[in-house]
Amino acid sequence: MSEPVEQNIKEEITPVESKPVETKRGIELPPPGKPLGQQLALELLCRAVHLAQSRGAYKLEEASVFLRAINEFTVKN
């Protein structure tokens, strides 16, 4: 007979080097499991709202409320 399954399992885990992940829009995200930070999290949420609006996810009235909320956090150049 063959060996029991437990003897074939190795308990060694090789760590993978953690480095930031770059998204399509050029934002570098920390590796999974690391905190985003409030500034980055807010930026990602704002981009998500804009993306959803561009796909027609909200009514015009709802979109205007989200825009007002985003404008509270963004700086105009």
Distance bins in CASP14 RR format, pairs under 12 A and 6 or more apart:
PFRMAT RR
TARGET T0000
AUTHOR 0000-0000-0000
RMODE 2
METHOD distances of the structure
MODEL  1
2 8 0 0 0 0 1 0 0 0 0 0 0
3 9 0 0 0 0 0 1 0 0 0 0 0
15 31 0 0 0 0 0 1 0 0 0 0 0
16 31 0 0 0 0 1 0 0 0 0 0 0
16 32 0 0 0 0 0 1 0 0 0 0 0
17 31 0 0 0 0 1 0 0 0 0 0 0
18 29 0 0 0 0 0 1 0 0 0 0 0
18 30 0 0 0 0 1 0 0 0 0 0 0
18 31 1 1 0 0 0 0 0 0 0 0 0
18 32 0 0 0 0 1 0 0 0 0 0 0
18 33 0 0 0 0 1 0 0 0 0 0 0
18 34 1 0 0 1 0 0 0 0 0 0 0
19 28 0 0 0 0 1 0 0 0 0 0 0
19 29 0 0 0 0 0 1 0 0 0 0 0
19 30 0 0 0 0 1 0 0 0 0 0 0
19 31 1 0 0 1 0 0 0 0 0 0 0
19 32 0 0 0 0 0 1 0 0 0 0 0
19 34 0 0 0 0 0 1 0 0 0 0 0
20 26 0 0 0 0 0 1 0 0 0 0 0
20 27 0 0 0 0 1 0 0 0 0 0 0
20 28 1 0 1 0 0 0 0 0 0 0 0
20 29 1 0 0 1 0 0 0 0 0 0 0
20 30 1 0 1 0 0 0 0 0 0 0 0
20 31 1 0 0 1 0 0 0 0 0 0 0
20 32 0 0 0 0 0 1 0 0 0 0 0
20 34 0 0 0 0 1 0 0 0 0 0 0
20 36 0 0 0 0 0 1 0 0 0 0 0
20 40 0 0 0 0 0 1 0 0 0 0 0
21 27 0 0 0 0 1 0 0 0 0 0 0
21 28 1 0 0 1 0 0 0 0 0 0 0
21 29 1 0 1 0 0 0 0 0 0 0 0
21 30 1 0 0 1 0 0 0 0 0 0 0
21 31 1 0 0 1 0 0 0 0 0 0 0
21 32 0 0 0 0 1 0 0 0 0 0 0
21 33 0 0 0 0 0 1 0 0 0 0 0
21 34 0 0 0 0 0 1 0 0 0 0 0
21 36 0 0 0 0 0 1 0 0 0 0 0
21 40 0 0 0 0 0 1 0 0 0 0 0
22 28 1 0 1 0 0 0 0 0 0 0 0
22 29 1 0 0 1 0 0 0 0 0 0 0
22 30 0 0 0 0 0 1 0 0 0 0 0
22 31 0 0 0 0 0 1 0 0 0 0 0
23 29 1 0 0 1 0 0 0 0 0 0 0
23 30 0 0 0 0 0 1 0 0 0 0 0
23 40 0 0 0 0 0 1 0 0 0 0 0
23 43 0 0 0 0 0 1 0 0 0 0 0
23 44 0 0 0 0 1 0 0 0 0 0 0
23 47 0 0 0 0 1 0 0 0 0 0 0
23 48 0 0 0 0 0 1 0 0 0 0 0
23 51 0 0 0 0 0 1 0 0 0 0 0
24 47 0 0 0 0 0 1 0 0 0 0 0
24 51 0 0 0 0 0 1 0 0 0 0 0
25 43 0 0 0 0 0 1 0 0 0 0 0
25 44 0 0 0 0 1 0 0 0 0 0 0
25 46 0 0 0 0 0 1 0 0 0 0 0
25 47 1 0 0 1 0 0 0 0 0 0 0
25 48 0 0 0 0 0 1 0 0 0 0 0
25 50 0 0 0 0 0 1 0 0 0 0 0
25 51 0 0 0 0 1 0 0 0 0 0 0
26 43 0 0 0 0 0 1 0 0 0 0 0
26 44 0 0 0 0 0 1 0 0 0 0 0
26 47 0 0 0 0 0 1 0 0 0 0 0
27 36 0 0 0 0 0 1 0 0 0 0 0
27 39 0 0 0 0 0 1 0 0 0 0 0
27 40 1 0 0 1 0 0 0 0 0 0 0
27 41 0 0 0 0 0 1 0 0 0 0 0
27 43 1 0 0 1 0 0 0 0 0 0 0
27 44 1 0 0 1 0 0 0 0 0 0 0
27 46 0 0 0 0 0 1 0 0 0 0 0
27 47 0 0 0 0 1 0 0 0 0 0 0
27 48 0 0 0 0 0 1 0 0 0 0 0
28 34 0 0 0 0 0 1 0 0 0 0 0
28 36 0 0 0 0 0 1 0 0 0 0 0
28 40 0 0 0 0 1 0 0 0 0 0 0
28 43 0 0 0 0 0 1 0 0 0 0 0
28 44 0 0 0 0 0 1 0 0 0 0 0
29 35 0 0 0 0 0 1 0 0 0 0 0
29 36 1 0 0 1 0 0 0 0 0 0 0
29 37 0 0 0 0 0 1 0 0 0 0 0
29 40 1 0 0 1 0 0 0 0 0 0 0
29 41 0 0 0 0 0 1 0 0 0 0 0
29 43 0 0 0 0 0 1 0 0 0 0 0
29 44 0 0 0 0 1 0 0 0 0 0 0
30 36 1 0 0 1 0 0 0 0 0 0 0
30 37 0 0 0 0 1 0 0 0 0 0 0
30 40 0 0 0 0 1 0 0 0 0 0 0
30 41 0 0 0 0 0 1 0 0 0 0 0
30 44 0 0 0 0 0 1 0 0 0 0 0
34 40 0 0 0 0 0 1 0 0 0 0 0
35 41 0 0 0 0 1 0 0 0 0 0 0
36 42 0 0 0 0 1 0 0 0 0 0 0
36 43 0 0 0 0 1 0 0 0 0 0 0
36 44 1 0 0 1 0 0 0 0 0 0 0
36 45 0 0 0 0 0 1 0 0 0 0 0
37 43 0 0 0 0 1 0 0 0 0 0 0
37 44 0 0 0 0 1 0 0 0 0 0 0
37 45 0 0 0 0 0 1 0 0 0 0 0
38 44 0 0 0 0 0 1 0 0 0 0 0
38 45 0 0 0 0 0 1 0 0 0 0 0
38 73 0 0 0 0 0 1 0 0 0 0 0
39 45 0 0 0 0 0 1 0 0 0 0 0
39 46 0 0 0 0 0 1 0 0 0 0 0
39 73 0 0 0 0 1 0 0 0 0 0 0
39 74 0 0 0 0 0 1 0 0 0 0 0
39 75 0 0 0 0 0 1 0 0 0 0 0
40 46 0 0 0 0 0 1 0 0 0 0 0
40 47 0 0 0 0 0 1 0 0 0 0 0
41 47 0 0 0 0 0 1 0 0 0 0 0
41 48 0 0 0 0 0 1 0 0 0 0 0
41 73 0 0 0 0 0 1 0 0 0 0 0
42 48 0 0 0 0 0 1 0 0 0 0 0
42 49 0 0 0 0 0 1 0 0 0 0 0
42 69 0 0 0 0 0 1 0 0 0 0 0
42 70 0 0 0 0 1 0 0 0 0 0 0
42 72 0 0 0 0 0 1 0 0 0 0 0
42 73 1 0 1 0 0 0 0 0 0 0 0
42 74 0 0 0 0 1 0 0 0 0 0 0
43 49 0 0 0 0 0 1 0 0 0 0 0
43 50 0 0 0 0 0 1 0 0 0 0 0
43 70 0 0 0 0 0 1 0 0 0 0 0
43 73 0 0 0 0 1 0 0 0 0 0 0
43 74 0 0 0 0 1 0 0 0 0 0 0
43 75 0 0 0 0 0 1 0 0 0 0 0
44 50 0 0 0 0 0 1 0 0 0 0 0
44 51 0 0 0 0 0 1 0 0 0 0 0
45 51 0 0 0 0 0 1 0 0 0 0 0
45 52 0 0 0 0 0 1 0 0 0 0 0
45 66 0 0 0 0 1 0 0 0 0 0 0
45 69 0 0 0 0 1 0 0 0 0 0 0
45 70 0 0 0 0 1 0 0 0 0 0 0
45 73 0 0 0 0 1 0 0 0 0 0 0
45 74 0 0 0 0 0 1 0 0 0 0 0
46 52 0 0 0 0 0 1 0 0 0 0 0
46 53 0 0 0 0 0 1 0 0 0 0 0
46 66 0 0 0 0 1 0 0 0 0 0 0
46 67 0 0 0 0 1 0 0 0 0 0 0
46 69 0 0 0 0 1 0 0 0 0 0 0
46 70 1 0 1 0 0 0 0 0 0 0 0
46 71 0 0 0 0 1 0 0 0 0 0 0
46 72 0 0 0 0 0 1 0 0 0 0 0
46 73 1 0 0 1 0 0 0 0 0 0 0
46 74 1 0 0 1 0 0 0 0 0 0 0
47 53 0 0 0 0 0 1 0 0 0 0 0
47 54 0 0 0 0 0 1 0 0 0 0 0
47 66 0 0 0 0 0 1 0 0 0 0 0
47 70 0 0 0 0 1 0 0 0 0 0 0
47 74 0 0 0 0 0 1 0 0 0 0 0
48 54 0 0 0 0 0 1 0 0 0 0 0
48 55 0 0 0 0 0 1 0 0 0 0 0
48 57 0 0 0 0 1 0 0 0 0 0 0
48 58 0 0 0 0 0 1 0 0 0 0 0
48 66 0 0 0 0 0 1 0 0 0 0 0
48 70 0 0 0 0 0 1 0 0 0 0 0
49 55 0 0 0 0 0 1 0 0 0 0 0
49 56 0 0 0 0 0 1 0 0 0 0 0
49 57 0 0 0 0 1 0 0 0 0 0 0
49 58 0 0 0 0 1 0 0 0 0 0 0
49 62 0 0 0 0 1 0 0 0 0 0 0
49 63 0 0 0 0 1 0 0 0 0 0 0
49 64 0 0 0 0 0 1 0 0 0 0 0
49 65 0 0 0 0 0 1 0 0 0 0 0
49 66 1 0 1 0 0 0 0 0 0 0 0
49 67 0 0 0 0 1 0 0 0 0 0 0
49 68 0 0 0 0 0 1 0 0 0 0 0
49 69 0 0 0 0 1 0 0 0 0 0 0
49 70 1 0 0 1 0 0 0 0 0 0 0
49 71 0 0 0 0 0 1 0 0 0 0 0
49 73 0 0 0 0 0 1 0 0 0 0 0
49 74 0 0 0 0 0 1 0 0 0 0 0
50 56 0 0 0 0 0 1 0 0 0 0 0
50 57 0 0 0 0 0 1 0 0 0 0 0
50 58 0 0 0 0 0 1 0 0 0 0 0
50 63 0 0 0 0 1 0 0 0 0 0 0
50 66 0 0 0 0 1 0 0 0 0 0 0
50 67 0 0 0 0 1 0 0 0 0 0 0
50 70 1 0 0 1 0 0 0 0 0 0 0
50 74 0 0 0 0 0 1 0 0 0 0 0
51 57 0 0 0 0 1 0 0 0 0 0 0
51 58 0 0 0 0 0 1 0 0 0 0 0
51 66 0 0 0 0 0 1 0 0 0 0 0
52 58 1 0 0 1 0 0 0 0 0 0 0
52 59 0 0 0 0 0 1 0 0 0 0 0
52 62 0 0 0 0 0 1 0 0 0 0 0
52 63 0 0 0 0 1 0 0 0 0 0 0
52 66 0 0 0 0 1 0 0 0 0 0 0
53 59 0 0 0 0 0 1 0 0 0 0 0
53 60 0 0 0 0 1 0 0 0 0 0 0
53 62 0 0 0 0 1 0 0 0 0 0 0
53 63 1 0 1 0 0 0 0 0 0 0 0
53 64 0 0 0 0 0 1 0 0 0 0 0
53 65 0 0 0 0 0 1 0 0 0 0 0
53 66 1 0 0 1 0 0 0 0 0 0 0
53 67 0 0 0 0 1 0 0 0 0 0 0
53 70 0 0 0 0 0 1 0 0 0 0 0
54 63 0 0 0 0 0 1 0 0 0 0 0
55 63 0 0 0 0 0 1 0 0 0 0 0
56 62 0 0 0 0 0 1 0 0 0 0 0
56 63 0 0 0 0 1 0 0 0 0 0 0
57 63 0 0 0 0 1 0 0 0 0 0 0
57 66 0 0 0 0 0 1 0 0 0 0 0
58 64 0 0 0 0 1 0 0 0 0 0 0
58 65 0 0 0 0 1 0 0 0 0 0 0
58 66 1 0 0 1 0 0 0 0 0 0 0
58 67 0 0 0 0 0 1 0 0 0 0 0
59 65 0 0 0 0 1 0 0 0 0 0 0
59 66 0 0 0 0 0 1 0 0 0 0 0
60 66 0 0 0 0 0 1 0 0 0 0 0
60 67 0 0 0 0 0 1 0 0 0 0 0
61 67 0 0 0 0 0 1 0 0 0 0 0
61 68 0 0 0 0 0 1 0 0 0 0 0
62 68 0 0 0 0 0 1 0 0 0 0 0
62 69 0 0 0 0 0 1 0 0 0 0 0
63 69 0 0 0 0 0 1 0 0 0 0 0
63 70 0 0 0 0 0 1 0 0 0 0 0
64 70 0 0 0 0 0 1 0 0 0 0 0
64 71 0 0 0 0 0 1 0 0 0 0 0
65 71 0 0 0 0 0 1 0 0 0 0 0
65 72 0 0 0 0 0 1 0 0 0 0 0
66 72 0 0 0 0 0 1 0 0 0 0 0
66 73 0 0 0 0 0 1 0 0 0 0 0
67 73 0 0 0 0 0 1 0 0 0 0 0
67 74 0 0 0 0 1 0 0 0 0 0 0
68 74 0 0 0 0 0 1 0 0 0 0 0
70 76 0 0 0 0 0 1 0 0 0 0 0
END
